[in-house]
Amino acid sequence: MTSARTESRGHALRLQGLRVFVDDLAAARRFYHEILGLPITWQDAAAIGFDLGADLIVEAVGQDADAEGRALVGRFVGCTIAVDDIAAAYAALTAKQVKFTGPPERQDWGGVFAHFEDPSRNVLTLLGG
């Protein structure tokens, strides 16, 4: 990979956004903006966009949602967020009461992962070297 865009059959592909479903939009706004420090790029009554290179879209799932909709909240998201210094990021976020599933752990391929939860129990991942 040489750039943020990838050519596929003559069409440029790039990640535009990643949706994370939450059960409390106000708590998610505080967490992603105030605790993680992500800038807000847009917001409306049902969702907020945060700048993470691509939009990280935090979308509310209402209390009246069906079982399929409720199942979108509180799961492993598969979103990996790169940080320059994972030990420092882990320490800073732990001091802000961010709940991690465990300390940073070196992977067989050399990277270091630390998984954490947002207020809706969605699990995201920090990646360091």
C-alpha positions as CSV (number, residue, x, y, z in Angstrom):
1,M,0.0,0.0,0.0
2,T,1.5,3.3,-1.0
3,S,-1.3,5.8,-0.4
4,A,-4.7,6.2,1.4
5,R,-6.3,5.5,-2.0
6,T,-6.2,2.1,-3.6
7,E,-7.0,1.4,-7.2
8,S,-9.4,-1.4,-7.9
9,R,-10.3,-2.0,-11.5
10,G,-9.7,1.6,-12.3
11,H,-11.8,3.0,-9.4
12,A,-10.1,4.8,-6.5
13,L,-11.2,3.3,-3.2
14,R,-10.8,5.0,0.2
15,L,-12.4,4.7,3.6
16,Q,-14.9,7.4,4.0
17,G,-16.5,6.5,7.3
18,L,-16.9,3.9,10.0
19,R,-20.1,3.6,12.0
20,V,-20.2,2.8,15.7
21,F,-23.7,2.3,17.2
22,V,-24.4,3.6,20.7
23,D,-27.3,3.6,23.1
24,D,-26.5,7.1,24.6
25,L,-25.4,9.7,22.1
26,A,-24.7,12.4,24.7
27,A,-22.4,10.0,26.6
28,A,-20.7,9.0,23.3
29,R,-20.2,12.7,22.4
30,R,-18.4,13.3,25.8
31,F,-16.3,10.2,25.4
32,Y,-15.2,10.6,21.8
33,H,-14.8,14.4,21.9
34,E,-13.8,15.3,25.4
35,I,-11.9,12.1,26.6
36,L,-10.4,10.9,23.3
37,G,-10.1,14.4,21.9
38,L,-11.5,13.8,18.5
39,P,-12.7,16.9,16.6
40,I,-16.4,16.9,15.7
41,T,-16.9,17.3,12.0
42,W,-20.7,17.3,12.0
43,Q,-23.7,16.3,14.1
44,D,-27.4,16.0,14.0
45,A,-30.1,14.5,16.3
46,A,-29.2,10.9,15.6
47,A,-25.4,10.8,14.9
48,I,-22.1,12.7,15.3
49,G,-19.1,12.6,12.9
50,F,-15.7,12.7,14.4
51,D,-12.4,13.3,12.5
52,L,-10.3,10.1,12.6
53,G,-8.8,10.5,9.2
54,A,-12.1,9.2,7.8
55,D,-15.3,10.0,9.6
56,L,-15.9,8.0,12.8
57,I,-19.7,8.1,12.8
58,V,-21.3,7.5,16.2
59,E,-25.0,6.7,15.6
60,A,-27.7,6.4,18.2
61,V,-29.8,3.2,18.4
62,G,-33.1,4.1,20.2
63,Q,-34.5,2.3,23.1
64,D,-37.4,1.3,20.8
65,A,-35.1,-0.4,18.3
66,D,-35.8,-4.0,17.4
67,A,-33.5,-6.8,18.5
68,E,-31.4,-6.5,15.3
69,G,-30.8,-2.8,15.9
70,R,-30.0,-3.3,19.6
71,A,-27.5,-6.0,18.7
72,L,-25.4,-3.4,16.9
73,V,-24.5,-1.8,20.3
74,G,-21.8,-3.1,22.6
75,R,-19.7,-5.2,20.3
76,F,-16.2,-5.5,19.0
77,V,-16.0,-2.8,16.3
78,G,-12.8,-3.8,14.6
79,C,-11.6,-0.2,14.5
80,T,-7.9,0.2,15.1
81,I,-6.6,3.7,16.0
82,A,-2.9,4.2,15.6
83,V,-1.0,6.2,18.2
84,D,2.6,7.3,18.3
85,D,3.2,6.2,21.9
86,I,0.9,3.4,23.1
87,A,2.2,3.4,26.6
88,A,1.6,7.1,27.0
89,A,-1.8,6.9,25.4
90,Y,-2.8,3.9,27.6
91,A,-1.6,5.8,30.7
92,A,-3.4,9.0,29.7
93,L,-6.7,7.3,28.9
94,T,-6.6,5.1,32.0
95,A,-6.1,8.2,34.1
96,K,-9.4,9.5,32.4
97,Q,-11.2,6.3,33.6
98,V,-11.3,4.7,30.1
99,K,-12.0,1.0,30.6
100,F,-9.4,-1.2,28.9
101,T,-9.8,-5.0,28.6
102,G,-6.1,-5.4,29.6
103,P,-2.8,-3.6,29.3
104,P,-1.1,-3.1,25.9
105,E,0.0,-6.4,24.5
106,R,2.7,-7.1,21.8
107,Q,1.4,-9.1,18.9
108,D,3.4,-11.9,17.1
109,W,3.7,-9.6,14.1
110,G,5.4,-6.8,16.2
111,G,2.6,-4.3,16.8
112,V,1.1,-3.6,20.2
113,F,-2.7,-3.6,20.8
114,A,-4.8,-2.2,23.7
115,H,-8.5,-2.7,23.5
116,F,-10.9,-0.3,25.2
117,E,-14.6,0.3,25.7
118,D,-16.8,3.3,24.9
119,P,-19.7,4.1,27.2
120,S,-22.0,1.7,25.1
121,R,-19.5,-1.2,25.6
122,N,-18.3,-1.0,22.0
123,V,-14.6,-2.3,21.9
124,L,-12.1,-0.3,19.9
125,T,-8.4,-0.8,19.6
126,L,-5.3,1.3,20.0
127,L,-2.3,0.3,17.9
128,G,1.3,1.2,18.7
129,G,4.7,0.0,17.6
